[in-house]
Amino acid sequence: MPLSEEAGHADRVGPLRFRGGLELHHDDPAFGGLSSIRVTPEGTGFTALSDRGRIVTGSLIHDAEGRLTGTSGLVVTPLRDSDGTALTGRRSDSEEMAHLPGGGWVVSFEREHRLMRYPEVLAAGTPTAMTGPDGLSGLGGNSGIEAMAALADGTLVLIAEGEAEEERHPGWLGGEGGWQSFTYLAQPPYRPVGAAVLPDGDLLVLERRYSWPAGVGARIARVPRERLLAGGEVAGETVARLERPLTVDNYEGIDVRRPPGGPTRVYLISDDNFSASQRTLLLVFDLEEDRR
């Protein structure tokens, strides 16, 4: 899959150099709606979550030059509730996940807004509820925590998607020991839907716009670690925008990793909303001209 839908377009957008793209398929009717992705440190596999409480895992295939060329072994399994049963209904709207430095995962849910802590193998065992920040339960039904990441010290960063056309979005820093609030400043009509921590501690935030008939687009913003402070307003610097004629869809998940001796890799995955008119896309970029 090319980066651009028009022939002859360059293979980069800003400091992001395109390193491959795929449209993912699976014959399981539960496959789709992917809203979060985390890639293994070696870059050989990935875990994604759908907004219908499903886990998708698989291997990533690369060519000799390190370009993404395919996937294999895709498996779809249910995400469990605290009683060990598969999530269903309103409780199954899993939106984002963060891998904790000491092992295990935190998953954010909306509609029934909450944070749940899962074991290292997401499909194994049962989760336990985490105490969320004040204000979490009062978020709009479809405006919950869609951007979340764990910093190197285990501090969680949460950002609510909010309502359409808003610039200011509720955010929190913390974890089991308590939470402190901040305000994330997006660039409307983009809204924050994913986050990942760069090797230097900065935060990449994925913002997307989605409307009919205007279509879809995405903005990737970089928030310097020193700006992630409680009580203030946090704004990111634009890294890149993905708009047509580039290959776009409803990008909702972002992750990063740094291969030994190479530039940081950035992964994007799209939520097809289980619609025949949308696709599940996985794109990979190298973040070049990294400032640190």
RARAVEN-V444859 format. One record per backbone hydrogen bond with DSSP energy under -0.5 kcal/mol. CO is the residue of the C=O (numbers start at 1). NH is the residue of the N-H. Records with the same first field share a line. If there is no record, write none. Layout:
CO->NH ; NH
//
This chain:
3->247
6->9
11->18
13->16
15->17 ; 288
16->13 ; 18
17->286
19->68
20->284
22->24 ; 282
28->31
33->51
36->49
38->47
40->43
44->60
45->40
46->58
47->38
48->56
49->35 ; 36
50->53 ; 94
53->79
54->50
55->77
56->48
57->75
58->46
59->72
61->69 ; 70
63->66
67->63
70->61
72->59
75->57 ; 77
77->55
79->87
81->84
85->81
88->91
89->92
90->93 ; 112
92->53 ; 94
93->110
96->108
98->100 ; 106
100->103
104->100
105->118
106->98
107->116
108->95 ; 96
109->114
110->112
111->113
114->109
115->130
116->107 ; 118
117->128
118->105
120->122
121->124
128->117
130->115 ; 132
133->136
136->139
140->143
141->111
143->162
144->146 ; 161
147->159
149->151 ; 157
151->154
155->151
156->158 ; 174
157->149
158->172
159->146 ; 147
163->166
167->186
169->184
170->160
171->182
172->158
173->180
174->156
175->178
178->175
180->173
181->231
182->171
183->234
184->169 ; 186
185->236
186->188
187->190
191->208
194->206
196->204
198->201
202->198
203->205 ; 223
204->196
205->207 ; 221
206->193 ; 194
207->219
208->191
209->217
211->215
215->211
217->209
218->242
219->207 ; 221
220->239 ; 240
221->205 ; 223
222->224 ; 237
223->203
224->227 ; 228
225->228
227->229
229->232
232->183
233->235
234->185
237->222
239->15
240->220
241->243
242->218
243->246
245->5
246->248
249->251
250->271
253->269
255->267
257->259 ; 265
259->262
263->259
264->287
265->257
266->285
267->255
268->283
269->252 ; 253
270->272
272->275
275->278
279->281
280->24
281->270
282->22
283->268
284->19
285->266 ; 287
286->17 ; 288
287->264
//
